[in-house]
Amino acid sequence: MYTRTFDRQANMNETTMSEIMSLIRNSVMNNHSNLMNMLYGLFDGFDYTDSIMEVAKDFETTNPYIHKLLNKICTEVKGYPSGVTNI
């Protein structure tokens, strides 16, 4: 399976990075280790947005705030041009 990459350093701002870290630290997310791994992957420039949004459906009714934040982050990342993050 091919995963699109993007240049996180050139595109992702501090607000988005803080939002991602906030989600990772959220205690509700402890039961969603796969989702946490995909969120960490965004920092490395891997576009897991389609998979993230599949998992986000679980939060649509149980935690609308997390669902909305995941949707916001994924919408932003999908708009980034493809590229490679220098690590």
LOBA-977379 format. One record per residue (C-alpha): x, y, z; residue in three letters. Coordinates in steps of 0.2 Angstrom, whole numbers, padded with zeros to 4 digits, always signed. Last residue first. Layout:
// residues N
XYZAla ...
//
This chain:
// residues 87
+0073+0070+0046Ile +0070+0080+0030Asn +0051+0078+0026Thr +0047+0073+0008Val +0035+0080-0004Gly +0017+0079-0009Ser +0008+0096-0008Pro -0002+0100+0008Tyr -0021+0101+0006Gly -0024+0083+0013Lys -0015+0089+0029Val -0027+0103+0032Glu -0042+0092+0030Thr -0034+0079+0041Cys -0031+0091+0055Ile -0049+0099+0054Lys -0057+0081+0054Asn -0047+0075+0069Leu -0052+0091+0078Leu -0070+0088+0074Lys -0070+0070+0079His -0061+0075+0095Ile -0074+0088+0099Tyr -0088+0076+0094Pro -0084+0063+0108Asn -0095+0048+0108Thr -0106+0053+0093Thr -0093+0056+0080Glu -0079+0048+0090Phe -0079+0031+0082Asp -0080+0039+0065Lys -0062+0046+0069Ala -0055+0028+0065Val -0060+0030+0047Glu -0054+0048+0047Met -0037+0043+0053Ile -0035+0030+0039Ser -0039+0042+0026Asp -0028+0055+0034Thr -0012+0044+0035Tyr -0002+0056+0026Asp +0016+0052+0031Phe +0027+0067+0034Gly +0036+0062+0050Asp +0025+0072+0061Phe +0010+0065+0053Leu +0017+0048+0058Gly +0014+0053+0076Tyr -0005+0054+0072Leu -0004+0037+0064Met +0003+0030+0079Asn -0010+0038+0090Met -0023+0031+0079Leu -0016+0013+0081Asn -0015+0016+0100Ser -0034+0019+0101His -0038+0015+0119Asn -0027+0028+0126Asn -0035+0041+0115Met -0048+0046+0128Val -0033+0050+0139Ser -0029+0065+0127Asn -0010+0066+0126Arg -0010+0061+0107Ile -0025+0073+0104Leu -0015+0087+0112Ser +0000+0083+0102Met -0010+0084+0086Ile -0017+0100+0091Glu +0000+0107+0095Ser +0007+0102+0078Met -0008+0110+0070Thr -0005+0126+0079Thr +0014+0126+0076Glu +0012+0126+0057Asn +0013+0111+0045Met +0019+0115+0028Asn +0038+0117+0026Ala +0043+0106+0040Gln +0029+0093+0037Arg +0035+0090+0019Asp +0022+0078+0013Phe +0021+0059+0010Thr +0008+0049+0002Arg +0006+0031+0008Thr +0007+0017-0005Tyr +0000+0000+0000Met 
//
